[in-house]
Amino acid sequence: MDNQDMPREQLGVCAEGNLHSVYLMFNAVDGEEAALRACVASVAQYIYELSDQYADSAFNGFIAIGANYWGTLYPEARPALLKPFPAMEAGSREAPAIEFDLFVHLRCDRFDILHLVANEVAQMLEDLVELVDEERGFRFMDSRDLTGFVDGTENPRGRHRQEVALVADGDPLFRGGSYVHVQKFAHDLGKWHRLAVKRQEDIIGRTKLDNIEYASADKPLTSHIKRVNLKDGDGNSLEILRQSMPFGSVKQQGLMFISVCHTPRHFELMLQSMIQGDGAGNHDHLLHFTKAMTGSSFFAPSLDFMASYGA
């Protein structure tokens, strides 16, 4: 198949879940754009090839470029809808914007391979970037958030993952790429665990133990599911693919929330629904127990885009 017809996507964008993850946030050194363009293409190709080498442990990953840095790295071409993180606040609820130039997302079922690859990637990028933030995520129980509720139940399945996550024909140069939003949420688990289970379930909108979604009529308007399961004017679901995982230590722990989508609009509408609510005073009550520490906007282009601009 001609690459012009079907650009090669970065495999980590639509990959199924893993046991472990490493998240690396970098800022670029000024004036090194030409070298970094070539290096970004090499890192992306390296991650792509490792998914074969470490197939037994389901290794995958992607590299994404920050919205604020995109024009510096690739001044000739820009994804049509790429813009900075949509920071917002209402009352005590806040979604701050803390932007980074590059995001490297690595996942695997073996932690040692992840550690090895993360170090190799950092060495490949050495002298061109500064590592600003690093987190390591993990699968918790049967794919649950640290609140104890199953996470990502609404995720698209099978080939539909690609349809939701990847840019299609509307923006030809960026086909096979994806808009990525990352928020690091720190949970107040002491406060959360003091709630009765039924109260927790009402806040989420599904049962805790067996993960059964409340009937529509029984879902509080302030429940997390009610606030994030949105539809357009024609009744179509505004879907995103979540690649989130729990992270942290005893000192600080929570969720690395990662949304990948063919448009940034779906994520932005969900964030508005959670924080600003529905106009009738109903916001997401889960935000009383977790706080967004960061908010970053990226685009993960196809391997072919990076190769052609990194030559």
C-alpha positions in Angstrom: 0.0 0.0 0.0 1.3 3.5 -0.9 2.3 5.5 2.1 0.6 8.5 0.5 -2.7 6.7 0.9 -2.3 5.6 4.4 0.3 7.3 6.7 1.7 5.1 9.4 0.2 6.0 12.7 2.3 5.9 15.9 1.2 2.6 17.5 0.9 3.9 21.0 -1.9 6.2 20.2 -4.6 3.5 19.7 -2.9 0.7 21.7 -4.8 -1.5 24.1 -4.0 -1.1 27.8 -0.8 -2.1 29.5 0.5 -2.9 33.0 3.1 0.0 33.2 3.8 3.4 31.7 6.4 6.1 31.7 5.5 9.7 30.8 8.3 12.1 29.9 7.7 15.9 29.4 10.5 17.9 27.8 11.2 21.5 26.9 13.4 22.2 23.9 16.7 24.0 23.8 16.4 27.2 21.7 18.0 27.2 18.3 18.2 23.4 17.9 15.1 23.0 15.8 16.7 21.3 12.7 18.6 18.8 14.8 15.5 18.2 17.0 13.2 17.6 13.9 15.6 14.8 12.8 15.8 13.4 16.3 12.1 13.4 16.8 11.7 11.4 13.6 14.4 8.9 14.8 12.8 8.5 18.3 9.4 7.9 16.7 10.8 5.3 14.3 12.8 3.7 17.2 9.6 3.4 19.4 7.8 1.9 16.4 10.4 -0.7 15.7 10.6 -1.7 19.4 7.0 -2.7 19.3 8.1 -5.7 17.2 11.2 -6.4 19.2 9.2 -6.4 22.5 6.0 -7.7 21.1 5.8 -10.4 23.9 5.4 -7.6 26.5 3.1 -5.4 24.3 5.5 -2.5 24.2 4.1 0.7 22.5 4.5 4.4 22.6 4.3 7.7 20.8 5.9 11.1 20.7 3.8 14.3 20.6 4.7 18.0 20.0 3.3 20.7 22.2 0.7 23.2 20.8 2.8 26.2 21.8 6.0 24.7 20.3 4.6 23.3 17.1 5.1 26.4 15.0 8.8 26.6 16.1 9.5 23.0 15.2 7.4 22.7 12.1 6.8 26.3 10.8 5.6 25.2 7.3 2.6 23.1 8.3 0.2 23.0 11.3 -2.7 20.7 12.2 -5.9 22.6 11.5 -7.3 22.5 15.0 -4.2 22.6 17.2 -4.3 25.2 19.9 -3.1 25.6 23.5 -4.7 23.8 26.4 -8.2 25.2 27.2 -7.5 26.4 30.7 -10.6 27.2 32.7 -11.9 27.6 36.3 -15.2 28.0 38.1 -15.6 28.3 41.8 -12.9 26.1 43.5 -12.6 24.0 40.3 -9.6 24.6 38.1 -8.0 23.1 35.0 -4.7 24.9 34.7 -2.5 25.0 31.6 1.1 24.0 32.0 2.5 23.4 28.5 5.5 21.4 27.4 7.3 21.2 24.1 7.5 17.4 23.8 5.6 14.5 25.3 7.0 10.9 25.1 4.4 8.3 26.2 5.8 4.8 26.7 3.9 1.7 27.8 4.7 -2.0 28.3 3.8 -5.0 30.4 7.4 -5.1 31.7 8.7 -2.3 33.8 12.3 -3.1 33.2 11.9 -2.7 29.4 10.2 0.7 30.0 13.0 1.9 32.2 15.6 0.8 29.6 13.7 2.5 26.7 13.0 5.7 28.6 16.7 6.1 29.3 17.6 5.4 25.7 15.0 8.0 24.4 16.4 10.6 26.9 19.9 9.9 25.6 18.8 10.2 21.9 17.3 13.6 22.8 20.3 14.7 25.0 21.5 18.3 24.5 18.4 19.2 22.5 15.9 19.1 25.3 15.5 19.4 29.1 13.5 16.8 31.0 11.0 18.8 33.0 8.6 16.2 34.4 8.5 12.4 34.6 5.8 10.1 36.0 5.4 6.4 36.0 2.0 4.8 35.8 0.6 1.4 36.6 -2.4 -0.7 36.1 -4.3 -0.8 39.4 -6.3 -4.0 40.1 -8.6 -4.8 37.1 -8.0 -1.5 35.3 -9.4 0.7 38.1 -8.6 4.2 39.1 -7.2 4.7 42.6 -10.8 5.7 43.6 -11.6 2.0 43.2 -13.8 2.5 40.1 -13.1 0.9 36.8 -11.6 3.5 34.4 -12.1 3.7 30.6 -15.3 1.6 30.5 -16.7 3.9 27.8 -13.6 3.6 25.5 -14.2 2.7 21.9 -13.2 -0.8 20.9 -11.5 -2.6 18.0 -11.1 -0.6 14.7 -13.4 2.1 16.2 -10.4 3.2 18.3 -8.7 4.4 15.1 -11.9 6.2 13.9 -12.1 8.1 17.2 -8.4 8.8 17.7 -6.9 9.5 14.3 -7.3 12.5 12.0 -8.9 11.3 8.7 -9.3 13.0 5.3 -10.3 16.5 6.5 -6.7 17.5 7.1 -4.6 15.4 4.6 -1.1 16.3 5.8 -2.0 15.2 9.3 -3.9 12.0 8.5 -3.0 9.3 11.0 -2.1 11.9 13.6 -4.0 12.6 16.9 -4.8 15.6 19.2 -3.5 14.7 22.7 -4.5 16.3 26.0 -2.8 15.4 29.2 -3.8 16.3 32.8 -2.1 15.1 35.9 -4.8 14.7 38.6 -3.8 14.4 42.3 -6.5 12.6 44.3 -7.4 13.3 47.9 -7.9 9.6 48.7 -8.2 10.2 52.4 -11.3 12.4 51.8 -12.7 10.0 49.2 -12.4 6.9 51.3 -14.3 8.5 54.1 -17.4 8.6 51.9 -19.9 5.7 52.0 -19.7 3.5 49.0 -23.2 4.5 47.8 -22.2 8.2 47.9 -19.1 7.3 45.8 -21.2 5.5 43.3 -23.6 8.5 43.0 -20.6 10.7 42.3 -19.3 8.4 39.6 -22.6 7.3 38.1 -21.9 3.5 38.3 -21.6 0.8 40.8 -18.2 0.2 42.4 -17.7 -3.5 42.7 -19.4 -4.8 39.6 -19.0 -1.7 37.4 -22.7 -1.4 36.3 -23.7 2.0 34.9 -26.7 3.7 36.5 -29.8 3.8 34.4 -30.1 7.2 32.7 -33.0 8.4 34.9 -31.0 7.4 38.1 -27.8 9.3 37.2 -27.4 12.5 39.2 -26.7 15.5 37.0 -23.5 16.0 39.0 -22.2 12.5 38.4 -18.9 12.1 36.5 -20.5 10.0 33.8 -23.3 12.4 33.2 -20.9 15.3 32.8 -18.5 13.5 30.4 -20.8 11.4 28.2 -21.8 14.1 25.8 -23.8 14.0 22.5 -24.0 16.4 19.6 -27.1 18.0 18.2 -27.9 14.8 16.2 -27.5 12.5 19.2 -24.1 11.2 18.2 -21.7 10.5 21.1 -18.7 12.9 21.3 -16.1 10.2 21.9 -12.5 10.3 22.9 -10.0 7.5 23.4 -8.7 7.5 27.0 -5.2 6.3 27.5 -5.2 7.2 31.2 -3.4 5.3 34.0 -3.0 5.7 37.8 0.4 7.1 38.9 2.3 8.1 41.9 3.6 7.2 45.3 2.2 7.3 48.8 3.0 11.1 48.9 1.1 12.1 45.8 -1.0 9.8 43.7 -3.8 10.1 41.2 -4.5 9.7 37.5 -2.5 10.7 34.4 -5.5 11.5 32.3 -4.7 11.2 28.6 -7.2 11.9 25.8 -6.4 11.1 22.1 -8.9 12.2 19.5 -9.3 13.2 15.8 -10.5 16.6 17.1 -9.6 18.6 20.3 -13.2 19.8 20.5 -14.6 16.7 22.2 -12.1 17.0 25.1 -12.8 20.7 25.5 -16.5 20.2 25.7 -16.1 17.5 28.3 -13.8 19.7 30.4 -16.4 22.6 30.2 -19.1 20.2 31.3 -17.1 19.0 34.3 -15.8 22.4 35.5 -18.4 25.0 34.4 -21.3 22.6 34.3 -24.6 22.6 32.5 -25.6 26.2 33.1 -28.0 25.1 35.9 -25.3 24.7 38.5 -24.5 21.0 37.9 -20.8 20.4 37.7 -18.8 17.2 38.2 -18.7 16.4 41.9 -15.7 14.1 41.4 -13.7 17.4 41.3 -14.3 17.8 45.0 -11.9 14.9 45.5 -9.3 15.4 42.8 -7.3 18.3 41.5 -5.7 18.9 38.1 -2.1 19.8 38.6 -1.3 20.2 34.9 -3.0 20.6 31.5 -1.1 20.2 28.3 -2.0 20.2 24.6 -0.1 18.2 22.0 -0.3 16.7 18.5 1.1 13.3 17.7 1.8 13.2 14.0 2.1 10.2 11.8 5.5 8.6 11.4 5.5 9.6 7.7 5.0 13.3 8.6 7.9 13.3 11.0 10.2 11.4 8.6 9.4 13.8 5.7 10.1 16.9 7.8 13.0 15.5 9.8 15.1 14.6 6.7 
